[in-house]
Amino acid sequence: MIAEIRKDTEQRMRKSLDALRADLGKVRTGRAHTGLLDHVMVDYYGSPTLVTQVANVTLVDARTIGVQAYEKNMIGKIERAIRDADLGLNPATNGELIRVPMPMLTEERRRDMIKLVKSEGEDAKIAVRNIRRDANSSLKDLLKKKEISEDDERRVQDDIQKLTDRFVAEIDQALAAKEIDLMAV
């Protein structure tokens, strides 16, 4: 029972950290990366479909994303979907290739992005602390039912606190790396 609580707690904390890293990957820096278009939806014969399913998304250079539609009649729809996705991108069609240049970020915009990143990080830390609270309450329930001893409860609580500290430190590292990435010109 104790091992299950410890394992479940670690898995849930890992998922929170992975979700933060995925969210940080969506935050735009001055450089191009294909993950930026992962969630853009395009109208494909009446049903909303991800751009990555109707086109090949590649990097043309460090500051340009190239989108090659699988079908010629989708080029205009893909271009419109990217423009309407509220990412601040302005795609341009060049024959069969849609080029999406990444605009330079202003200093003010970089500061706003850092605030956003720190907010995401704080949300992840809160999630980790909530997971710790849930695990500790599960331990207290087991103690009330006399399924574990007080010594076992204390030992496992210390283990869970160490897990929490480790994941909070990893969140801080991810935030620091993203902040450096955002401030690089």
Legacy VTK file of the C-alpha trace (Angstrom):
# vtk DataFile Version 3.0
C-alpha trace
ASCII
DATASET POLYDATA
POINTS 185 float
0.000 0.000 0.000
2.772 2.439 0.921
4.743 1.558 -2.197
1.650 2.230 -4.343
1.180 5.677 -2.815
4.851 6.530 -3.333
4.829 5.259 -6.944
1.541 7.003 -7.812
2.801 10.260 -6.307
6.014 10.146 -8.323
4.140 9.348 -11.563
1.707 12.217 -11.061
4.543 14.640 -10.293
6.397 13.459 -13.402
3.260 14.115 -15.491
3.030 17.659 -14.079
6.657 18.299 -15.021
6.144 16.835 -18.506
3.059 19.003 -19.008
5.067 22.089 -18.018
7.826 21.190 -20.478
5.235 20.741 -23.225
3.703 24.131 -22.394
7.123 25.786 -22.366
7.811 24.295 -25.791
4.817 26.185 -27.148
6.107 29.541 -25.912
7.613 31.257 -28.922
11.197 32.459 -28.896
12.843 34.291 -31.772
13.847 30.997 -33.384
11.614 28.790 -35.485
10.575 25.323 -34.367
8.000 23.046 -35.929
6.221 22.407 -32.620
4.806 25.912 -32.867
2.269 24.716 -35.464
1.386 21.436 -33.707
-1.972 22.716 -32.470
-3.065 24.745 -35.494
-6.331 23.385 -36.894
-7.270 23.613 -40.575
-10.643 22.902 -42.215
-10.076 19.653 -44.123
-13.219 18.841 -46.132
-15.501 20.087 -43.369
-13.722 18.641 -40.341
-11.096 20.427 -38.229
-7.747 18.675 -38.655
-4.247 19.387 -37.357
-1.929 21.070 -39.866
0.627 18.316 -39.233
-1.869 15.781 -40.645
-2.490 17.610 -43.925
1.009 18.972 -44.548
4.683 18.315 -43.980
6.086 20.864 -41.501
9.863 21.423 -41.634
12.467 24.040 -40.794
13.719 25.953 -43.826
16.306 27.818 -41.751
16.718 29.009 -38.145
14.024 31.665 -38.528
11.621 30.129 -41.074
9.187 27.213 -40.944
8.248 25.548 -44.221
4.816 23.941 -44.694
4.368 21.649 -47.716
0.697 20.705 -48.227
-0.058 17.146 -49.298
-2.829 18.448 -51.572
-2.554 21.632 -53.650
-6.092 22.776 -52.871
-5.211 22.906 -49.124
-2.470 25.558 -49.468
-4.816 28.544 -49.058
-6.692 26.935 -46.172
-3.463 26.090 -44.334
-2.120 29.604 -44.834
-5.377 31.088 -43.507
-5.394 28.704 -40.519
-1.839 29.686 -39.541
-2.680 33.386 -39.871
-5.900 32.988 -37.820
-4.265 30.861 -35.084
-3.351 33.999 -33.083
0.338 33.094 -32.972
1.494 36.406 -34.413
2.740 34.667 -37.577
2.322 35.892 -41.143
2.714 33.001 -43.618
3.509 33.614 -47.286
2.921 31.143 -50.116
5.802 30.544 -52.482
4.431 28.212 -55.164
3.695 24.969 -53.326
5.611 25.888 -50.153
4.150 28.034 -47.403
6.950 29.955 -45.680
6.313 31.099 -42.110
9.000 33.609 -41.034
9.446 34.182 -37.309
9.245 37.874 -36.410
11.856 39.320 -34.069
10.701 39.685 -30.487
10.893 43.116 -28.878
12.385 43.515 -25.406
8.928 44.262 -23.978
7.458 41.144 -25.611
10.317 39.035 -24.210
9.552 40.326 -20.700
5.867 39.451 -21.185
6.840 35.955 -22.302
9.026 35.530 -19.199
6.079 36.542 -16.995
3.942 33.956 -18.795
6.621 31.283 -18.342
6.965 32.055 -14.624
3.187 31.843 -14.230
3.182 28.419 -15.935
5.998 27.335 -13.608
4.109 28.467 -10.529
1.056 26.517 -11.690
3.223 23.411 -12.060
4.652 23.886 -8.557
1.133 24.223 -7.157
0.152 21.000 -8.940
3.142 19.179 -7.408
2.264 20.483 -3.929
-1.352 19.387 -4.378
-0.138 15.907 -5.294
1.972 15.900 -2.115
-1.086 16.931 -0.081
-3.160 14.117 -1.622
-0.466 11.548 -0.828
-0.160 12.769 2.752
-3.931 12.621 3.257
-3.922 9.036 1.903
-1.250 8.187 4.472
-3.299 9.767 7.266
-6.315 7.680 6.204
-4.213 4.520 6.359
-2.967 5.546 9.801
-6.555 6.117 11.035
-7.521 2.668 9.772
-4.430 1.331 11.599
-3.067 -0.212 8.379
0.325 1.478 8.879
2.281 2.605 11.934
3.091 6.219 12.811
6.770 5.561 12.078
5.915 4.289 8.580
3.706 7.313 7.963
6.481 9.713 9.047
9.089 7.917 6.908
6.882 7.960 3.792
5.945 11.615 4.361
9.667 12.436 4.429
10.146 10.491 1.173
7.236 12.346 -0.445
8.690 15.684 0.719
12.030 14.761 -0.884
10.182 13.876 -4.102
8.366 17.217 -3.973
11.629 19.109 -3.441
13.241 17.257 -6.360
10.400 18.032 -8.775
10.202 21.685 -7.691
13.955 21.962 -8.372
13.458 20.404 -11.839
10.650 22.889 -12.532
12.967 25.744 -11.527
15.673 24.405 -13.858
13.228 24.193 -16.773
12.065 27.767 -16.105
15.635 29.089 -15.906
16.547 27.389 -19.193
13.462 28.826 -20.935
14.177 32.299 -19.531
17.714 32.183 -20.929
16.291 30.958 -24.230
13.803 33.842 -24.356
16.382 36.508 -23.534
18.864 35.302 -26.180
18.748 37.678 -29.116
LINES 1 186
185 0 1 2 3 4 5 6 7 8 9 10 11 12 13 14 15 16 17 18 19 20 21 22 23 24 25 26 27 28 29 30 31 32 33 34 35 36 37 38 39 40 41 42 43 44 45 46 47 48 49 50 51 52 53 54 55 56 57 58 59 60 61 62 63 64 65 66 67 68 69 70 71 72 73 74 75 76 77 78 79 80 81 82 83 84 85 86 87 88 89 90 91 92 93 94 95 96 97 98 99 100 101 102 103 104 105 106 107 108 109 110 111 112 113 114 115 116 117 118 119 120 121 122 123 124 125 126 127 128 129 130 131 132 133 134 135 136 137 138 139 140 141 142 143 144 145 146 147 148 149 150 151 152 153 154 155 156 157 158 159 160 161 162 163 164 165 166 167 168 169 170 171 172 173 174 175 176 177 178 179 180 181 182 183 184
